[in-house]
Amino acid sequence: MVDENALHQLNDEGLADKIIILEETTSTNDIAKSLVRGGFRGKALITAELQTAGRGRMGRNWSSPKGTGIWMSYLISGIEIGSENISFNTLLAGLSVAESLREYAAADCVDLPCLIKWPNDIVVNGRKICGILTEFITEADTGSMIIGIGINTGQESFPEEIADKATSYLIETGTRPIREEIIKRIIGKYNEIHKNFEDPDMAKKIPDRYAGMMVNLDKEVILTSANGDFPDNPYIARGITEQGDLIVEDRFGRRTKVTSGEVSVRGVLGYV
């Protein structure tokens, strides 16, 4: 189990008003939603050893076996609607996770070259190590944001159907990380970046910071959506806007932007 005592630093630093450690749950995002429905206001961290119904973007399932990863949600409630760019928070979370994993690995004297597959998959050597699902709940004139994060840390192998697409910290580095330390880094990093985002001058630098870690920057990508309305595939990924939309360029040199909630991206030859 994740050690709650090791996470108390988050309470002391004002980054979590409540910490919930579970042996098993359907999804940590579900627990976060129940806190909101129960009237909780503040910041909460929820982790579980096992999720029986973990979810990813576009309604996809997220495999989260017992004790093999970081399955967590970070809840921030009481947000004034319109006070910030809600859609950009998924990308801020992705940037926070990628940078935190890199920094933790470096401190552990191993290399973990994390990159981001827009909008929020974290990949290492072309395979996915982390997925993020951000949800927003509107309540009158305020809202609550839930950032669900799933990181593969201890898997030694994966089922054949996803073995070429998934990886773990253990597979990439040969070591098992201290999960509590990664969790603390991620939450600290997210709050640091989010604070920068609220400063207009600092916010302008975030798209370039994010683009610098994109695995598919200046590479051909395939766009797909439920409507199937991208006849000019493949496109070239050219970065992101200040709102977090992906900028793509077609074969005629025309640029447009696409929104993460509507579009899925993959590489021409596979996942990345």
C-alpha positions as CSV (number, residue, x, y, z in Angstrom):
1,M,0.0,0.0,0.0
2,V,1.0,3.6,-0.6
3,D,2.2,5.0,2.8
4,E,-0.2,7.8,3.9
5,N,2.4,9.1,6.4
6,A,4.9,9.7,3.6
7,L,2.3,11.9,1.9
8,H,1.6,14.2,4.9
9,Q,4.1,16.7,3.4
10,L,1.3,17.6,1.0
11,N,-0.9,18.5,3.9
12,D,1.8,20.6,5.5
13,E,2.4,22.5,2.2
14,G,-1.3,23.2,1.6
15,L,-1.4,21.0,-1.5
16,A,-3.9,18.5,-0.1
17,D,-6.6,19.0,2.5
18,K,-7.6,15.4,2.4
19,I,-5.7,12.2,1.5
20,I,-7.6,8.9,0.9
21,I,-5.6,5.7,0.5
22,L,-7.7,2.7,-0.8
23,E,-7.0,-1.0,-1.2
24,E,-9.5,-1.3,-4.1
25,T,-12.0,0.9,-5.9
26,T,-13.7,1.2,-9.2
27,S,-11.9,4.3,-10.2
28,T,-10.2,7.0,-8.1
29,N,-12.0,9.6,-10.2
30,D,-15.3,8.1,-9.0
31,I,-14.2,8.7,-5.4
32,A,-13.3,12.3,-6.2
33,K,-16.8,12.8,-7.7
34,S,-18.4,11.4,-4.6
35,L,-16.4,13.9,-2.5
36,V,-17.8,16.7,-4.6
37,R,-21.3,15.5,-4.4
38,G,-20.8,15.3,-0.6
39,G,-20.0,19.0,-0.4
40,F,-16.2,18.7,-0.1
41,R,-14.3,21.9,-0.9
42,G,-10.6,22.1,-1.2
43,K,-7.8,19.8,-2.6
44,A,-7.9,16.1,-2.2
45,L,-5.6,13.2,-3.2
46,I,-7.1,9.7,-3.7
47,T,-4.9,6.7,-4.5
48,A,-5.8,3.0,-4.8
49,E,-3.8,-0.2,-5.0
50,L,-6.3,-1.6,-7.5
51,Q,-8.9,-0.1,-9.8
52,T,-11.5,-2.4,-11.2
53,A,-12.9,0.1,-13.7
54,G,-10.1,2.5,-14.6
55,R,-10.8,4.8,-17.5
56,G,-8.9,6.7,-20.1
57,R,-9.8,9.3,-22.7
58,M,-12.6,8.6,-25.2
59,G,-14.1,6.1,-22.8
60,R,-11.3,3.6,-23.1
61,N,-10.5,1.1,-20.3
62,W,-7.3,1.6,-18.3
63,S,-5.7,-1.5,-16.9
64,S,-4.6,-0.9,-13.3
65,P,-3.6,-4.2,-11.6
66,K,-3.0,-4.4,-7.9
67,G,0.2,-2.9,-6.6
68,T,1.8,-2.3,-10.0
69,G,1.3,1.4,-10.5
70,I,0.3,4.8,-9.3
71,W,-3.5,5.0,-9.7
72,M,-4.5,8.4,-8.4
73,S,-6.8,11.4,-8.7
74,Y,-6.1,14.9,-7.6
75,L,-9.3,17.0,-6.9
76,I,-9.4,20.7,-6.8
77,S,-12.8,22.0,-5.9
78,G,-14.4,25.5,-5.7
79,I,-12.9,26.8,-8.9
80,E,-14.6,29.9,-10.3
81,I,-15.9,29.1,-13.8
82,G,-14.2,31.3,-16.3
83,S,-11.3,32.1,-14.0
84,E,-8.9,29.9,-15.9
85,N,-8.6,27.9,-19.1
86,I,-10.1,24.5,-18.0
87,S,-9.2,22.7,-21.2
88,F,-5.5,23.5,-20.7
89,N,-5.3,21.8,-17.3
90,T,-5.0,18.3,-19.0
91,L,-1.9,19.5,-20.7
92,L,-0.5,21.1,-17.6
93,A,-1.1,17.8,-15.8
94,G,0.7,15.9,-18.7
95,L,3.7,18.3,-18.5
96,S,3.8,17.9,-14.7
97,V,3.9,14.1,-14.9
98,A,6.5,14.0,-17.7
99,E,8.8,16.4,-15.9
100,S,8.3,14.8,-12.5
101,L,9.1,11.3,-13.8
102,R,12.3,12.6,-15.5
103,E,13.4,14.4,-12.4
104,Y,12.7,11.5,-10.1
105,A,14.6,9.0,-12.4
106,A,17.5,11.4,-12.6
107,A,17.7,11.6,-8.8
108,D,17.5,7.8,-8.8
109,C,20.6,7.8,-11.1
110,V,18.7,6.3,-14.0
111,D,17.5,7.7,-17.3
112,L,13.8,7.9,-18.2
113,P,13.4,9.9,-21.4
114,C,9.7,10.8,-21.0
115,L,7.9,12.6,-23.8
116,I,4.3,13.6,-24.3
117,K,1.9,12.3,-27.0
118,W,-0.6,15.1,-27.2
119,P,-2.7,15.7,-25.3
120,N,-1.8,13.7,-22.3
121,D,-0.2,10.3,-22.9
122,I,3.3,10.0,-21.4
123,V,5.6,7.8,-23.5
124,V,9.1,6.4,-23.1
125,N,10.9,4.9,-26.1
126,G,7.7,4.9,-28.1
127,R,5.5,3.1,-25.5
128,K,3.0,4.4,-23.1
129,I,3.9,4.7,-19.4
130,C,1.1,7.0,-18.2
131,G,-2.4,8.1,-19.1
132,I,-4.3,11.1,-17.8
133,L,-8.0,11.7,-17.7
134,T,-9.2,15.2,-16.6
135,E,-12.9,15.7,-15.7
136,F,-14.7,18.9,-14.7
137,I,-17.9,19.1,-12.6
138,T,-19.9,22.3,-12.8
139,E,-21.8,23.4,-9.7
140,A,-23.7,26.7,-10.0
141,D,-21.0,29.4,-10.4
142,T,-18.1,27.2,-9.4
143,G,-16.6,23.9,-10.5
144,S,-14.4,21.0,-9.5
145,M,-11.6,19.6,-11.5
146,I,-10.5,16.0,-11.2
147,I,-7.1,14.9,-12.7
148,G,-6.9,11.2,-12.9
149,I,-3.4,9.8,-13.4
150,G,-2.4,6.2,-14.1
151,I,1.4,5.4,-14.1
152,N,2.8,2.0,-14.8
153,T,5.6,1.6,-12.2
154,G,6.1,-2.1,-11.4
155,Q,4.9,-4.2,-14.3
156,E,7.5,-6.7,-15.5
157,S,5.5,-7.5,-18.7
158,F,2.2,-6.7,-20.4
159,P,-0.4,-8.9,-22.2
160,E,0.6,-9.6,-25.8
161,E,-2.1,-7.3,-27.3
162,I,-0.5,-4.3,-25.7
163,A,3.1,-5.3,-25.2
164,D,4.3,-3.2,-28.1
165,K,2.4,-0.1,-26.8
166,A,2.9,-0.2,-23.0
167,T,5.9,0.1,-20.7
168,S,6.7,0.7,-17.0
169,Y,9.2,2.4,-14.9
170,L,10.6,-1.0,-13.9
171,I,11.0,-2.2,-17.6
172,E,12.7,1.0,-18.6
173,T,15.0,1.5,-15.7
174,G,15.4,-1.9,-14.0
175,T,14.3,-0.4,-10.7
176,R,11.1,0.0,-8.7
177,P,10.4,3.6,-7.8
178,I,9.1,4.8,-4.4
179,R,5.6,5.7,-5.5
180,E,4.9,8.2,-2.7
181,E,7.9,10.3,-3.9
182,I,6.6,10.4,-7.4
183,I,3.1,11.4,-6.2
184,K,4.5,14.2,-4.2
185,R,6.6,15.5,-7.1
186,I,3.7,15.4,-9.5
187,I,1.4,17.4,-7.2
188,G,4.1,19.9,-6.3
189,K,5.0,20.3,-10.0
190,Y,1.4,20.7,-11.1
191,N,0.7,23.4,-8.5
192,E,4.0,25.2,-9.5
193,I,3.1,25.2,-13.2
194,H,-0.5,26.1,-12.5
195,K,0.7,29.1,-10.5
196,N,2.9,30.1,-13.5
197,F,-0.1,29.7,-15.8
198,E,-2.0,32.3,-13.8
199,D,0.8,34.8,-14.6
200,P,0.3,36.1,-18.2
201,D,4.0,36.5,-18.8
202,M,4.8,33.0,-17.5
203,A,1.8,31.5,-19.2
204,K,3.1,32.5,-22.6
205,K,6.1,30.3,-22.1
206,I,4.2,27.1,-21.3
207,P,3.2,26.1,-24.9
208,D,6.9,26.1,-25.9
209,R,7.8,24.2,-22.8
210,Y,5.2,21.6,-23.6
211,A,6.0,21.5,-27.3
212,G,9.7,20.8,-26.4
213,M,8.6,17.5,-24.9
214,M,6.1,16.4,-27.6
215,V,7.1,13.1,-29.1
216,N,5.3,13.9,-32.4
217,L,6.5,17.5,-32.9
218,D,7.2,18.2,-36.5
219,K,6.3,14.6,-37.4
220,E,3.4,13.2,-39.4
221,V,0.3,12.3,-37.4
222,I,-3.1,10.7,-38.2
223,L,-6.1,12.5,-36.8
224,T,-9.3,10.6,-36.1
225,S,-12.7,11.5,-34.6
226,A,-16.1,10.1,-34.3
227,N,-17.1,12.2,-37.3
228,G,-14.2,11.0,-39.4
229,D,-13.7,14.5,-40.8
230,F,-10.0,14.6,-41.5
231,P,-9.6,13.7,-45.2
232,D,-6.2,15.3,-45.6
233,N,-4.4,12.8,-43.3
234,P,-1.5,12.7,-42.5
235,Y,-0.8,16.0,-41.0
236,I,2.3,17.4,-39.4
237,A,2.1,18.4,-35.7
238,R,3.5,21.9,-35.3
239,G,3.0,22.6,-31.5
240,I,0.1,23.8,-29.4
241,T,-1.8,27.1,-28.9
242,E,-2.0,29.0,-25.6
243,Q,-5.3,27.2,-25.0
244,G,-3.7,23.8,-25.5
245,D,-5.1,23.0,-28.9
246,L,-2.9,21.0,-31.3
247,I,-1.6,22.9,-34.3
248,V,-1.4,20.7,-37.4
249,E,-0.4,21.5,-41.0
250,D,-1.8,19.7,-44.0
251,R,0.1,18.8,-47.2
252,F,-0.8,22.2,-48.7
253,G,0.9,24.1,-45.8
254,R,-2.4,25.2,-44.3
255,R,-2.5,25.2,-40.5
256,T,-5.5,24.5,-38.3
257,K,-6.0,23.6,-34.6
258,V,-7.8,20.6,-33.1
259,T,-9.2,20.2,-29.6
260,S,-8.2,17.3,-27.3
261,G,-11.8,16.4,-26.3
262,E,-12.8,15.8,-30.0
263,V,-9.7,14.2,-31.7
264,S,-7.4,11.3,-31.2
265,V,-3.9,11.4,-32.6
266,R,-1.5,8.6,-33.6
267,G,1.6,8.2,-35.6
268,V,1.6,7.2,-39.2
269,L,3.3,3.9,-38.5
270,G,1.6,3.1,-35.1
271,Y,0.9,4.5,-31.6
272,V,3.4,7.4,-31.9
